[in-house]
């Protein structure tokens, strides 16, 4: 049963939604800041924060977990994630991202999601 399964569908099926979140996560981790819709940003936030939290331990299991969550192996993203991003947040227990609502653009609510 689907009780209390509160995820945004984002107008996509499950596999398409996962692919979208993986692509947005890779862009956010490599660039540090992306512009997207508010709904996508709010759905991306817990996805990325779980990846960063796992990467902070810097073990083989953490590397495999983050690679499976990001999809296909992306060596440059893994390097940035484990060497720069995770080390930046060692003392921080959560709240690695910030969502800034920009306003409406092309009939949709725009937001900027960035690493703090």
DOKE-528581 format. One line per field, with one value per residue (C-alpha): residue number from 1; residue in three letters; chain; y, x, z. Coordinates in Angstrom, 2 decimals, decimal comma, padded with zeros to 5 digits. Layout:
# residues N
i	c(NUM  ...)
aa	c(ala  ...)
ch	c(A  ...)
yy	c(Y  ...)
xx	c(X  ...)
zz	c(Z  ...)
//
This chain:
# residues 116
i	c(1  2  3  4  5  6  7  8  9  10  11  12  13  14  15  16  17  18  19  20  21  22  23  24  25  26  27  28  29  30  31  32  33  34  35  36  37  38  39  40  41  42  43  44  45  46  47  48  49  50  51  52  53  54  55  56  57  58  59  60  61  62  63  64  65  66  67  68  69  70  71  72  73  74  75  76  77  78  79  80  81  82  83  84  85  86  87  88  89  90  91  92  93  94  95  96  97  98  99  100  101  102  103  104  105  106  107  108  109  110  111  112  113  114  115  116)
aa	c(unk  unk  unk  unk  unk  unk  unk  unk  unk  unk  unk  unk  unk  unk  unk  unk  unk  unk  unk  unk  unk  unk  unk  unk  unk  unk  unk  unk  unk  unk  unk  unk  unk  unk  unk  unk  unk  unk  unk  unk  unk  unk  unk  unk  unk  unk  unk  unk  unk  unk  unk  unk  unk  unk  unk  unk  unk  unk  unk  unk  unk  unk  unk  unk  unk  unk  unk  unk  unk  unk  unk  unk  unk  unk  unk  unk  unk  unk  unk  unk  unk  unk  unk  unk  unk  unk  unk  unk  unk  unk  unk  unk  unk  unk  unk  unk  unk  unk  unk  unk  unk  unk  unk  unk  unk  unk  unk  unk  unk  unk  unk  unk  unk  unk  unk  unk)
ch	c(A  A  A  A  A  A  A  A  A  A  A  A  A  A  A  A  A  A  A  A  A  A  A  A  A  A  A  A  A  A  A  A  A  A  A  A  A  A  A  A  A  A  A  A  A  A  A  A  A  A  A  A  A  A  A  A  A  A  A  A  A  A  A  A  A  A  A  A  A  A  A  A  A  A  A  A  A  A  A  A  A  A  A  A  A  A  A  A  A  A  A  A  A  A  A  A  A  A  A  A  A  A  A  A  A  A  A  A  A  A  A  A  A  A  A  A)
yy	c(000,00  003,54  005,08  008,04  007,87  011,59  012,28  014,73  012,96  015,89  014,75  011,68  007,97  006,52  005,72  009,06  010,89  009,05  009,90  013,55  013,70  012,00  014,49  017,46  016,06  015,64  019,22  020,59  018,71  019,71  023,35  024,12  026,06  025,42  027,06  024,88  024,84  025,07  021,58  019,99  021,86  020,74  017,13  017,34  018,64  015,38  013,35  015,38  015,71  011,93  011,60  014,21  012,63  009,24  010,78  012,35  008,96  008,39  004,60  002,06  001,42  005,16  005,44  002,54  003,91  007,35  005,89  003,76  006,77  008,92  006,19  005,43  005,92  009,54  009,81  013,61  014,06  011,48  013,27  016,62  015,05  013,20  015,64  019,02  018,87  016,21  017,69  021,10  019,73  017,48  019,59  020,20  017,71  018,57  021,45  021,38  023,03  026,27  026,97  030,56  031,30  033,61  034,17  033,21  032,64  031,22  030,50  028,42  029,07  029,34  028,58  028,41  025,52  025,85  024,24  026,28)
xx	c(000,00  001,08  000,16  002,33  004,46  004,62  006,92  006,37  005,70  007,10  004,94  007,11  007,15  009,45  012,43  012,25  012,02  015,07  017,03  016,01  017,13  020,43  021,13  020,25  022,39  025,41  025,04  024,63  027,64  029,87  028,78  027,68  024,60  021,82  018,57  015,46  011,81  010,82  009,26  012,39  014,62  012,53  012,66  016,39  017,38  016,98  018,42  021,65  021,91  021,84  024,61  026,79  026,19  027,28  030,34  031,54  032,64  034,94  034,91  034,64  031,01  030,29  031,86  029,82  026,63  027,10  027,96  024,81  022,70  024,26  023,85  026,63  030,16  031,15  034,79  035,00  031,87  033,09  036,43  034,73  032,28  034,80  037,71  035,99  032,33  032,45  035,53  033,86  030,97  032,79  031,73  028,20  025,45  023,07  021,59  024,15  021,87  019,93  016,88  016,32  013,02  013,60  010,05  008,06  009,70  007,93  004,86  006,65  008,13  011,90  014,34  018,09  019,47  023,05  025,52  025,96)
zz	c(000,00  -000,66  002,69  003,74  000,60  -000,03  -002,98  -005,75  -009,03  -011,06  -013,96  -014,52  -013,87  -011,25  -013,49  -015,25  -011,92  -010,59  -013,74  -013,40  -009,76  -010,60  -013,37  -011,17  -008,34  -010,61  -011,86  -008,33  -006,97  -009,88  -010,20  -006,64  -007,74  -010,27  -011,29  -011,56  -010,56  -006,92  -006,90  -008,38  -005,93  -002,96  -004,13  -004,89  -001,45  000,58  -002,31  -002,34  001,43  001,87  -000,71  001,02  004,45  003,12  001,45  004,70  006,07  003,03  003,13  000,33  001,28  001,16  -002,28  -003,60  -002,05  -003,57  -006,96  -006,91  -005,98  -008,68  -011,29  -013,71  -012,38  -012,76  -011,73  -011,86  -009,74  -007,22  -006,98  -006,35  -003,90  -001,75  -001,91  -001,82  -000,85  001,88  003,56  003,59  005,66  008,15  011,14  009,83  010,72  007,89  005,97  003,18  000,63  000,41  -001,77  -002,86  -004,53  -007,49  -008,72  -011,77  -015,11  -018,16  -016,03  -013,42  -010,00  -010,35  -007,55  -007,13  -005,11  -003,94  -001,61  001,56)
//
